[in-house]
Amino acid sequence: MKSVAPLQGLWRHADFMRVWSAAGISAVGSQVTLLALPLTAILVLHASAFEVAAISTAVTLPNVLGIAAGVWLDRVRRRSVMIGADFGRAAVLASVPVAYAFGVINLPQLYAVALVSGALNVAFEIASQAYLPAIVRREELIEANVKLQGATVAAQGVGPSIGGALVTLVTAPVAILADAVSFLVSGLLIGSISNRYESGTSPVPPATTTRSELREGVRYVFSEPYLRPLLLSHSLANLALGLLWAIMIVYAVRVLELSAATIGAILSLGHLGGFAGAVFARRIAQRAGVGRVVVASFFLFGPAALLLALATSQTAIVFVGLGWILQGVARSLYAVSATSVRQALVPDRLQARTSGVVATTGTSAFPLGTLVGGGLAAAFGLREAMVVAAIVSFLPFVPVVLSPVRSLREVPNHSG
């Protein structure tokens, strides 16, 4: 039986506030690396567009192991995994500035760092999404996800500017050290959370096999009329984002002729949309219905990507800024509404497995997109690849608008 803090508002929920603080602090550092890692390849190692895209592929490729990770995470204490993943990411990322200081940094190392940190990202994300419903009640899930998304987006808003400034002041490889420190702090915060929430975790029955647990998680997601279209839309959105992000930094530097500091400032400006989406998501869901918010969030990816594709060196700041604001709104609305629906529908014993299914069959579309995006840029050019990304970005809303999801008024209560 899980232990949940009394219903008194999440700002007074000490352990949730530790999770909230850890999410915000690590998000600041991650935004620095999101900018500094590809810029290390571009500015220090003079990598090609395809080589830079391969870094994004390596970061997200471990999502294909999401289902297997979910099975394992339904058997162990999720908080311990979150702490280990934080400390592991800190160590791996710290290797970049160390290698740079000794003059031995190279592309294979960047790929290895991206791959290992990506694997730890998967473990942390699945564990944290499965852990949240153990800390807060079902009726608090939207509020909890709103607050977590708000902290993350606020951090993302300042992160790129900090990253751009650090790259300018201390070089791209050294800037990554800020992310390593952020993960150390996050791990310490999560380590200070009470362990009572998983005190009732029961061992896996001897007759249960890994294969049967895998099948159970997959069957649950694909047989549920709300989860199935959410997964398909999630997959298409990640495919589009992969196409886009694979070449975004190279496109900004070489086509739009933007500096690292300017790119960081634009990305920070764009996160204002994400912050607005996080702040108002709950109120919008109450008035318009959770289902309509989900549909709207997926639709906004299209216009956002189109603005990025149409930008020129003269209009870059306005077009990229507006595009990033729209995409921030879309991602925040989705993160709050769709994630809350999934967490509410899934029984606690299947939380990690269903998150793993989403990672493997949904989020793993991102590395596929990065590979295709890098290939398109190499074969046809950066501008042409961005246009393809914009076209694909109009597809994600189709599965949910044709499903029962669009009619949801509030978060359902089907979990047991």
Salt bridges, closest charged atoms under 4 A:
ASP15 OD1 - ARG18 NH1 2.82
ASP15 OD2 - ARG196 NH1 3.48
ASP74 OD1 - ARG78 NH2 2.67
ASP74 OD2 - ARG353 NE 2.87
ASP86 OD1 - ARG89 NH2 2.64
GLU143 OE2 - LYS147 NZ 2.91
GLU213 OE2 - ARG75 NH2 2.34
GLU216 OE2 - ARG349 NH1 2.59
GLU216 OE1 - ARG353 NH1 2.93
GLU224 OE2 - HIS414 ND1 3.98
ASP348 OD1 - ARG78 NH1 3.65
